[in-house]
Each structure stands twice: as structure tokens, then as C-alpha cells.
């Protein structure tokens, strides 16, 4: 299995979470993961599964690509 690294993903993930006024706990509950994993997504030490991104996009009407935009 390969991991693709997107340098702006972690900051995009956090910015989107904050824009949606969601806490780390809110996101962890939506994705059924622990808050510490959400923190790892945001600090760049871990990349989420595509399905987790898909869940957030579907729930909030987001375009999947927004997570991967470069700043």
C-alpha cells in the first residue's frame, strides 16, 4: 500500500474543521475515530483514509478536492 503525501493537507484539514465550527471531538465522533487521530491528521503525522474524507464531504457538502488544494 502506498501513501501519497500532500504538503498542505494537514493545514487544509484543520482550516476546514475550523470553518465548519467543529471541534476535534466533533470530527472524531463523525469519523468514529479517537480525537488523538484527528490531531495527528492536523499535525501531519498521519494521513486519513479516503473514506474518512468522503464522510466529511458528504455530511457537509464539500468538494473532495478542497482538502488537497495548495496554498
N, C-alpha and C positions, 0 to 999 in steps of 0.2 A: 504494500500500500504506500502511496506517495502522499506527501504533504506539500501543498502549494502555499508559499508564504507571500502574503500581500502586506507590504510595509505599513500601509495606512489603515489596515483592517481594525486593529485594536482601538485606535483613537476614533475611528468611524463608529465602531460598535458602542463605545461609551457616549459619543455625541448623540447618536440616535436614541439610546436609552434615556439620556437626559432630556432630549427634545420631547420624547413621549411622556415625560414626567414619571418615569418608572424607577423604582429603587432596584438595587442589586437583588434584594429578596423577591421583588415582584417578578423580575426576569427569571430568577431561579425557579420560582413556582410555575411560571408559564412553560418553561422548558423541562420541568421535572428533574432538575439537577441541583447540586448544592450551591449556595452563594459563593463559596470559595472557587468554584469552577468559573462562575461568571467573572469574578475578579481576575482570574488567570486569562480569560478572553480579553479583558480590558488592559491588562499589563503586557500582553503579547507573548506570554509564556505558554499559551495553549491556543489552538485554533478550534472553533466549534465544528460540529458535524454539519453537513449541508442541511440535514433535516431540521436542525435547531434554527438555522437562519430562515428556512422555509416557514416554520411555525410562526416566527415573529412577523414575517412579511404577510402571511395570510391573516393573522389576527389584527394587524394594524394597517393593512392595505398598502404596504411598502413595496417598492421595486427592489428585487433581489440585488441588482447592481449597485444600489446606494451604499452597500457595505464595502464595496471594493473600489470606490472612486478614489483617485489620487488627489491629494491637496496641493 
